[in-house]
Amino acid sequence: MRIIPAIDIIEGKCVRLTKGDYNQQKTYNENPLEVARMFEDFGINYLHLVDLNGAKAGQIVNYKTLELLAAKTKLNIDFGGGIKSLNDVETAFNAGAKQITVGSIAVQKPELMLEWLNQFGADKIILGADCKNRKIATNGWLENSELDVLSFITEYTEKGTKYSIVTDIDKDGMLSGPAFGLYEEILSDNKIQLIASGGITTIQDLILLKEMGCEGAIIGKAIYEGTIKLKELSELC
């Protein structure tokens, strides 16, 4: 299982939200490169970088941060937030992203998502499935849909998507444990390569997700609040 620390960016700073609420924002470091290098120093190879300004604005905003982290570290960066057009996709890849996460467009313009899958390949495009009460949310979690998360992922997997990041919004930033029941249900379809995100609090959570068969796990607030130590992540890697 890939261990993937997260850096969420607002105005170029490393922040975390609670349940995706922009009014519940905490800044942990004003220098994301310092944080990324710290991850790298502990032998971590992956990074989930989220442009929260971009998610709200509907276009990439913090691409300069992506450029900096890609140029100054060897981390394999998955970038998401505000990717709504081919120009955004190309901006992210040109700035150094190894993969991108597409969520809102996969809901609103599925034909575009499928075009990008064909153009760039399933190894490059990750499906972002953020949900609340099983229903997919979009646009920085500011809007809700009636799409069931499992049906959403299954349909895209059948159309060629390889990786899906599933975030239970009610778990995100709460340090209350991940959505094990939801992930178990999703993983019953053995074609889905699931990247768990949201609520991961302890190393034991990660061990359980690995045993369940998750392809990857994204860890955010637990690192910044110290409930998971980087040394523990390094040993798990």
C-alpha positions in Angstrom: 0.0 0.0 0.0 1.3 3.4 -0.9 1.7 5.9 1.9 0.7 9.3 0.7 1.0 12.4 2.9 -1.1 15.4 2.0 -0.4 19.0 1.7 -3.4 21.3 1.2 -2.6 24.8 -0.1 -4.4 28.1 0.4 -2.5 31.3 -0.6 0.7 29.2 -0.9 0.5 28.0 2.7 0.1 24.5 4.1 -3.3 24.3 5.8 -5.9 21.8 6.8 -9.7 22.2 6.8 -12.2 20.3 9.0 -14.9 18.5 6.9 -13.9 20.6 4.0 -15.1 23.8 5.6 -13.1 26.8 4.5 -14.2 28.6 7.6 -12.5 26.0 9.7 -8.9 26.5 8.4 -5.7 26.0 10.3 -2.3 27.0 8.9 0.4 24.5 9.9 3.3 25.9 7.9 3.8 28.9 5.6 6.5 27.0 3.6 5.1 23.9 1.8 8.6 23.0 0.5 9.8 22.6 4.0 7.0 20.2 4.7 7.6 18.2 1.5 11.3 17.9 2.2 10.5 16.7 5.7 8.4 13.9 4.2 11.2 13.1 1.7 13.8 13.0 4.5 11.8 10.1 6.1 11.9 8.0 2.9 8.4 8.8 1.7 8.0 8.8 -2.0 4.5 10.2 -2.7 2.6 13.4 -2.1 -1.0 14.4 -2.5 -1.0 18.1 -3.2 -4.4 19.9 -3.2 -5.0 23.4 -4.5 -7.9 24.5 -2.2 -8.0 28.0 -3.8 -8.3 26.2 -7.2 -11.1 23.9 -6.0 -13.1 27.0 -4.9 -12.2 29.1 -8.0 -12.9 26.4 -10.6 -9.4 26.6 -12.1 -5.8 25.9 -10.9 -4.5 28.8 -8.8 -1.4 27.5 -6.9 0.5 25.9 -9.8 3.6 27.7 -8.7 3.7 25.7 -5.5 3.4 22.5 -7.5 6.3 23.7 -9.7 8.4 24.4 -6.7 7.8 21.1 -4.9 8.3 19.1 -8.1 11.6 20.9 -8.9 13.0 20.8 -5.4 12.0 17.3 -4.3 11.9 13.8 -5.9 8.4 13.1 -4.6 5.8 11.6 -7.0 3.1 14.3 -6.8 -0.6 13.7 -7.3 -2.2 17.1 -7.8 -5.9 18.1 -7.5 -8.1 21.1 -7.0 -9.6 23.2 -9.7 -8.8 21.0 -12.7 -11.7 21.8 -15.0 -10.2 22.2 -18.5 -7.6 20.7 -20.8 -5.5 23.8 -20.0 -5.6 23.0 -16.3 -4.6 19.4 -17.0 -1.6 20.5 -19.1 -0.7 23.2 -16.6 -0.5 20.5 -13.8 1.5 18.1 -15.8 3.9 20.8 -17.1 4.4 22.0 -13.6 5.6 18.5 -12.6 2.6 16.5 -11.4 3.0 12.8 -12.0 -0.7 12.2 -11.6 -3.8 14.4 -11.3 -7.0 13.9 -9.4 -10.2 14.8 -11.3 -13.5 15.0 -9.3 -16.0 17.7 -10.2 -15.5 17.3 -14.0 -16.0 13.6 -13.7 -19.5 14.4 -12.3 -20.4 17.4 -14.5 -18.7 16.6 -17.8 -18.0 12.9 -17.9 -17.1 13.0 -21.6 -14.2 15.3 -20.7 -13.0 12.9 -18.0 -13.1 10.0 -20.5 -11.2 12.1 -23.2 -8.4 12.8 -20.6 -8.2 9.1 -19.7 -7.7 8.3 -23.3 -5.3 11.1 -24.0 -3.1 10.8 -20.9 -3.7 7.2 -19.7 -5.3 5.6 -16.7 -2.0 5.7 -14.8 -2.1 9.5 -14.9 -5.7 10.4 -14.2 -7.1 9.5 -10.7 -10.9 9.6 -10.1 -11.7 11.8 -7.1 -14.8 10.5 -5.3 -15.6 12.8 -2.4 -18.8 11.9 -0.7 -21.1 12.9 2.2 -23.7 10.3 3.3 -22.6 8.3 0.3 -23.5 11.1 -2.2 -20.8 12.6 -4.4 -19.8 16.2 -3.6 -18.2 18.7 -6.0 -16.5 22.1 -6.4 -14.4 22.0 -3.2 -17.2 20.1 -1.4 -19.4 23.2 -1.7 -22.0 21.4 -3.9 -23.8 18.0 -3.5 -25.1 15.6 -6.1 -27.4 12.6 -6.0 -24.8 10.2 -7.3 -24.1 7.2 -5.1 -20.3 6.9 -4.5 -20.1 3.1 -5.2 -22.1 3.4 -8.4 -20.0 6.4 -9.5 -16.7 4.5 -9.0 -17.9 1.3 -10.5 -19.2 3.0 -13.6 -15.9 4.8 -14.1 -13.8 1.7 -13.4 -15.8 -0.1 -16.1 -14.9 2.7 -18.5 -11.2 2.5 -17.8 -10.4 4.4 -14.6 -7.6 2.6 -12.7 -7.3 4.5 -9.4 -10.0 6.1 -7.2 -9.5 8.4 -4.2 -12.5 8.1 -1.9 -12.9 10.7 0.9 -15.8 10.5 3.4 -16.2 14.3 4.0 -17.7 13.7 7.5 -14.5 11.9 8.5 -12.1 14.4 6.9 -10.0 16.3 9.5 -11.9 14.8 12.4 -9.2 12.3 13.6 -12.0 9.8 14.3 -10.9 7.0 12.0 -11.6 6.3 8.4 -14.8 5.0 6.7 -13.9 1.3 7.0 -17.4 0.1 6.3 -17.6 2.1 3.1 -14.1 1.0 1.9 -14.9 -2.6 2.6 -18.0 -2.3 0.4 -16.0 -0.7 -2.4 -13.2 -3.2 -2.2 -15.7 -6.1 -2.7 -15.3 -5.2 -6.4 -11.8 -6.4 -6.8 -11.3 -4.3 -10.0 -11.2 -1.1 -8.0 -7.9 0.2 -6.8 -8.9 2.3 -3.9 -6.9 5.1 -2.3 -8.4 5.8 1.1 -8.6 9.4 2.4 -10.2 11.1 5.3 -10.1 10.4 9.0 -6.9 8.3 9.2 -5.7 8.8 12.8 -3.3 6.1 13.8 -0.8 3.6 12.4 -3.3 0.9 13.2 -5.8 2.6 10.9 -3.2 2.3 8.1 -2.4 -1.4 8.9 -6.1 -2.2 8.7 -6.5 -0.4 5.4 -3.5 -2.3 4.0 -5.0 -5.6 5.2 -8.3 -4.7 3.5 -6.5 -4.2 0.2 -6.3 -0.5 -0.3 -3.9 0.5 -3.0 -2.9 3.7 -1.1 -3.8 5.8 1.9 -3.7 9.6 2.1 -2.7 11.0 5.5 -3.2 14.7 6.4 -4.2 16.1 9.8 -2.8 13.1 11.7 0.7 14.0 10.6 0.3 17.7 11.5 -1.3 17.0 14.8 1.2 14.3 15.7 -1.2 11.3 16.1 1.0 9.6 13.5 4.7 10.2 13.5 6.8 10.4 10.3 9.1 7.8 11.8 6.2 5.4 12.0 5.2 6.1 8.4 8.8 5.6 7.4 8.8 2.1 9.0 5.5 1.2 7.5 6.8 2.2 4.0 
